[in-house]
Amino acid sequence: MLRTRADEISEIAFGFMASKALFSALHFDLFTHLNDGPKTAAELGKAAGLHPDRAETLLTALAGLGLVAVDDGKFSNAPASEAFLVKGAKYDFGDYLRRQVGQQMYGLLDQVEDALSGNLPAEATGSYAEWFSDPAEARLYSESQHAGSLGPARQLVKALDLSGAKRMLDVGGGTGAFAITFCKAFPELGATVVDFPNVAAIGREFVDKAGLGDRIHYIEADGLKADWPRNQDVILMSYLLSGIPGETHEGLIKRAYDHLAPGGTLLIHDFIVCADRTGPKLAALWQLQHTAFTPQARSVDDAWLVESMERHGFRDASVETMIPEMTMLAKAVKPA
């Protein structure tokens, strides 16, 4: 038993190495190169521009993580890698991991201790408004987030019946991954997305590419401060609460109630943990990661969300798993 626990602690402690192995594999497109069949380390190294020894070292690490399989000296993608990490795959979110998590978020983890203790210098991190005022940072974050949001958006559409809805407000909706997916599934639905100007400019590119420029419109502003349209049938907040100060949460929920039409639905999709604080593990880690650049962020749990929505007048409040072990979906209805 003691040995097992020591192994578990070591695995946790060296998790950062596992992350770098994944980011490196995505950087060299290893999973995509393996999409057409098994390869030796030398063959894969040639395709990826790596020395055979370096390719073999990386592939061995990936095999230990279960991301690739090895048989008779040839490496192949594990099923999950084939589905989610190959460029162009239906559920590909490799760019989200490589670009946003690896290039933007990962380096900020060095300041978690200072963020937790309240000793983080003011210049070490800023609000999303400051961050996204840089067009290059906004594009890097937004394009990778779009890739990471399409899968949950498809999953959410399957779980909801919005056939009678005509107006949706997506607060902090980024490049419109959810709005685009919802509008494709429900022909009578139109959407308004609120986000920062540089993000909105990128979002319009995705909206126009989807042929939905006449049904999806942007309000270029901070979602916490912008004027929201009223009488909405659906208000969505995806990955919003985890990235803003905890003191703003109550006000957002009340504001959503005030801007919904009677019978309208509030949807909150985010990294949410159980009220007993035992997990899910991945959701808890994502919440901690957000603290590195939003020190005032709060760890949101399912029971608090239900209680808060009901306190502000919502009915039929519930929270259920969305992405297993990672995100949950809170749902509530404004009385008709």
C-alpha positions as a printed Julia matrix, in Angstrom:
336×3 Matrix{Float64}:
   0.0    0.0     0.0
   2.8    2.43    0.92
   4.53   1.73   -2.39
   1.35   2.34   -4.32
   0.87   5.68   -2.64
   4.47   6.66   -3.35
   3.95   5.82   -7.02
   0.83   7.96   -7.11
   2.64  10.9    -5.54
   5.52  10.54   -8.01
   3.07  10.46  -10.91
   1.48  13.67   -9.72
   4.83  15.36   -9.09
   6.09  14.57  -12.57
   2.87  15.54  -14.3
   4.55  18.62  -15.74
   6.89  16.36  -17.71
   3.92  14.49  -19.1
   2.41  17.79  -20.18
   5.59  18.78  -21.99
   5.71  15.41  -23.72
   2.2   15.99  -25.04
   2.93  19.58  -26.12
   6.12  18.45  -27.88
   4.3   15.67  -29.73
   1.68  18.17  -30.91
   4.38  20.65  -31.92
   5.98  18.05  -34.22
   2.6   16.71  -35.44
   3.48  13.18  -34.33
  -0.14  12.07  -33.92
  -1.0   13.37  -37.38
   2.02  11.62  -38.92
   0.81   8.37  -37.34
  -2.69   8.78  -38.72
  -1.87   6.78  -41.87
  -0.46   3.79  -40.01
   2.25   2.53  -37.6
   5.81   3.77  -38.01
   9.2    3.06  -36.5
  10.93   5.82  -34.55
  13.26   6.38  -37.51
  10.35   6.67  -39.97
   8.44   9.02  -37.72
  11.56  11.05  -37.01
  12.1   11.54  -40.74
   8.5   12.65  -41.25
   8.65  15.07  -38.3
  12.19  16.35  -38.83
  13.6   14.74  -35.69
  16.78  12.75  -35.11
  15.8    9.06  -34.72
  17.16   8.94  -31.16
  15.2   12.02  -30.12
  12.07  10.68  -31.8
  12.45   7.38  -29.96
  12.9    9.15  -26.61
   9.73  11.19  -27.12
   7.73   8.23  -28.41
   8.79   6.11  -25.43
   7.47   8.8   -23.09
   4.21   8.97  -25.05
   3.87   5.19  -24.89
   4.29   5.31  -21.12
   1.48   7.85  -20.96
  -0.78   5.67  -23.08
  -0.95   8.2   -25.92
   0.66   5.83  -28.42
   0.95   2.07  -28.6
   4.07   0.14  -29.62
   4.17  -3.27  -31.26
   7.23  -4.97  -32.75
   9.14  -1.7   -32.85
   6.4    0.3   -34.56
   4.37   3.06  -32.92
   0.69   3.84  -33.53
  -1.88   6.21  -32.1
  -3.94   5.16  -29.12
  -7.71   5.42  -29.88
  -8.09   8.66  -27.91
  -5.12  10.25  -29.66
  -6.53   9.22  -33.03
  -9.88  10.81  -32.2
  -8.75  14.02  -30.5
  -5.15  14.83  -31.44
  -4.95  14.25  -35.21
  -5.24  17.45  -37.23
  -8.52  17.62  -39.08
 -10.21  14.9   -37.03
 -13.84  15.62  -36.18
 -13.08  16.1   -32.49
  -9.55  17.48  -32.87
  -8.59  19.84  -30.07
  -4.84  19.49  -30.4
  -4.44  23.18  -31.27
  -6.25  24.11  -28.06
  -3.76  22.06  -26.03
  -0.66  23.06  -28.0
  -1.35  26.76  -28.47
  -3.51  28.03  -25.61
  -2.52  25.63  -22.85
   1.08  25.01  -23.91
   2.07  28.46  -25.17
  -0.06  30.8   -23.06
  -1.19  29.09  -19.86
   1.59  26.65  -19.01
   4.28  29.25  -18.35
   1.98  31.15  -15.99
   1.87  28.19  -13.6
   5.22  29.34  -12.18
   3.34  32.12  -10.41
   0.62  30.01   -8.77
   2.26  30.18   -5.34
   2.4   33.98   -5.41
  -1.17  34.14   -6.68
  -2.38  31.93   -3.85
  -0.5   33.91   -1.2
  -1.57  37.28   -2.57
   2.01  38.28   -3.33
   1.68  38.33   -7.11
   2.88  41.7    -8.47
   0.19  43.68  -10.25
   2.17  43.66  -13.48
   2.53  39.85  -13.45
  -0.96  39.31  -14.76
  -3.85  41.39  -15.94
  -7.48  41.02  -16.75
  -8.7   39.39  -19.93
  -9.48  42.89  -21.17
  -5.79  43.84  -20.94
  -4.63  40.5   -22.31
  -6.93  40.6   -25.32
  -6.03  44.18  -26.14
  -3.02  42.6   -27.86
  -4.31  41.32  -31.24
  -1.69  38.55  -31.45
  -2.51  37.21  -27.97
  -6.22  37.47  -28.68
  -5.87  35.49  -31.9
  -3.69  32.79  -30.35
  -6.11  32.31  -27.47
  -9.3   32.6   -29.5
  -8.42  30.31  -32.39
  -7.23  27.59  -30.05
 -10.26  28.03  -27.79
 -12.53  27.68  -30.83
 -11.02  24.26  -31.52
 -11.49  23.27  -27.89
 -15.12  24.44  -27.72
 -16.57  22.74  -30.78
 -16.74  19.31  -29.13
 -18.59  20.48  -26.01
 -20.88  22.59  -28.18
 -21.9   19.55  -30.25
 -22.43  17.57  -27.07
 -24.58  20.3   -25.55
 -26.75  20.57  -28.66
 -27.52  16.86  -28.43
 -28.57  17.23  -24.8
 -30.9   20.22  -25.24
 -34.15  20.91  -27.05
 -34.09  24.56  -28.07
 -36.49  24.16  -30.98
 -38.73  26.98  -29.69
 -35.93  29.43  -28.89
 -35.37  32.45  -31.11
 -32.89  34.61  -29.16
 -29.68  33.46  -27.49
 -27.1   35.56  -25.64
 -23.61  34.08  -25.31
 -21.7   36.07  -22.69
 -17.94  35.84  -23.22
 -18.71  33.66  -26.23
 -15.34  34.13  -27.89
 -15.22  33.08  -31.53
 -18.8   31.82  -31.47
 -18.18  28.07  -31.43
 -21.3   27.51  -29.31
 -23.39  30.09  -31.15
 -22.46  28.62  -34.55
 -23.2   25.07  -33.43
 -26.52  26.06  -31.85
 -27.68  28.08  -34.87
 -26.84  25.23  -37.24
 -28.9   22.84  -35.12
 -31.88  25.17  -34.58
 -32.8   27.11  -37.74
 -35.05  29.64  -35.97
 -32.38  30.65  -33.46
 -30.38  33.86  -33.66
 -27.49  34.7   -31.33
 -25.72  37.68  -29.85
 -22.15  37.12  -28.67
 -20.52  39.52  -26.21
 -16.73  39.64  -26.17
 -13.74  41.95  -26.5
 -13.15  43.75  -29.83
 -10.09  41.76  -30.93
 -11.88  38.5   -30.11
 -15.04  39.63  -31.92
 -13.04  40.39  -35.08
 -11.77  36.8   -35.14
 -15.19  35.45  -34.27
 -16.77  37.16  -37.26
 -14.35  35.28  -39.49
 -15.66  31.96  -38.14
 -19.28  33.16  -38.32
 -18.94  34.3   -41.93
 -17.2   31.06  -42.87
 -20.19  29.19  -41.41
 -22.57  31.34  -43.48
 -24.33  32.67  -40.37
 -23.48  36.36  -40.55
 -27.18  37.24  -40.74
 -28.04  35.29  -37.56
 -25.06  35.77  -35.25
 -24.04  39.27  -34.17
 -21.38  40.64  -31.83
 -21.37  43.22  -29.08
 -17.75  44.34  -28.75
 -17.3   44.81  -25.02
 -16.36  43.24  -21.71
 -19.22  40.87  -20.92
 -19.21  41.99  -17.29
 -19.8   45.63  -18.26
 -21.63  45.53  -21.6
 -25.3   46.33  -22.1
 -27.04  43.01  -22.71
 -30.13  42.62  -24.89
 -33.24  41.7   -22.91
 -35.96  39.07  -23.36
 -33.52  36.32  -24.31
 -34.75  32.73  -24.62
 -31.32  31.33  -23.74
 -28.33  32.84  -21.96
 -25.1   30.85  -22.13
 -21.94  31.34  -20.09
 -19.29  28.82  -21.08
 -15.89  28.87  -19.35
 -16.78  32.31  -18.0
 -17.09  31.95  -14.21
 -13.69  30.26  -13.87
 -11.93  33.17  -15.57
 -13.39  36.12  -13.65
 -13.24  37.28  -10.01
 -15.44  35.22   -7.72
 -17.12  38.35   -6.36
 -18.78  38.9    -9.75
 -20.55  35.52   -9.92
 -23.68  36.41   -7.98
 -24.22  39.57  -10.0
 -23.9   37.68  -13.28
 -26.51  35.11  -12.27
 -28.93  37.82  -11.16
 -28.29  39.76  -14.36
 -29.01  36.68  -16.43
 -32.35  36.29  -14.66
 -33.24  39.92  -15.39
 -32.39  39.61  -19.1
 -34.15  36.31  -19.81
 -37.69  36.18  -21.13
 -40.2   34.32  -18.93
 -39.58  30.63  -19.48
 -36.03  31.32  -20.66
 -33.09  29.05  -19.84
 -29.75  29.84  -18.23
 -26.85  27.54  -19.16
 -23.53  27.67  -17.3
 -20.81  25.37  -18.65
 -17.54  25.44  -16.75
 -14.94  23.71  -14.62
 -17.15  22.82  -11.64
 -16.3   20.57   -8.71
 -18.45  18.58   -6.31
 -19.6   20.24   -3.1
 -17.69  17.71   -0.97
 -14.45  18.94   -2.6
 -13.26  15.47   -3.64
 -13.06  16.31   -7.33
 -13.4   15.76  -10.22
  -9.62  15.88  -10.37
  -9.28  17.54  -13.77
 -11.86  20.21  -12.98
 -10.07  21.03   -9.73
  -6.72  21.31  -11.53
  -8.17  23.6   -14.18
  -9.59  25.82  -11.44
  -6.15  26.03   -9.83
  -4.56  26.82  -13.18
  -6.92  29.78  -13.63
  -5.72  31.2   -10.32
  -2.3   31.8   -11.89
  -3.67  34.61  -14.07
  -6.94  35.43  -12.27
  -5.93  35.38   -8.59
  -9.43  36.43   -7.53
 -11.01  33.42   -9.27
 -13.18  31.15   -7.11
 -13.52  27.38   -7.04
 -17.17  26.89   -8.06
 -19.03  23.8    -6.84
 -22.29  22.27   -7.99
 -24.29  22.81   -4.79
 -23.39  26.51   -4.62
 -24.46  27.02   -8.23
 -27.87  25.43   -7.65
 -28.39  27.43   -4.46
 -27.35  30.69   -6.13
 -29.6   30.22   -9.15
 -32.58  29.37   -6.96
 -31.89  32.3    -4.64
 -32.12  34.66   -7.61
 -35.48  33.28   -8.71
 -34.66  30.43  -11.07
 -36.52  27.13  -10.95
 -35.6   23.56  -11.89
 -31.92  24.24  -11.24
 -29.62  21.29  -11.84
 -25.97  20.45  -12.47
 -24.8   17.44  -14.46
 -21.58  16.17  -15.99
 -20.66  17.56  -19.39
 -17.08  16.53  -20.22
 -16.4   13.6   -17.87
 -14.04  14.46  -15.03
 -13.58  17.99  -16.37
 -16.67  20.17  -16.87
 -20.28  20.31  -15.73
 -23.39  22.0   -17.08
 -25.65  23.99  -14.77
 -29.14  24.62  -16.07
 -32.09  26.6   -14.69
 -35.32  28.16  -15.95
 -36.87  31.56  -15.3
 -40.51  30.99  -14.28
 -42.99  31.64  -17.06
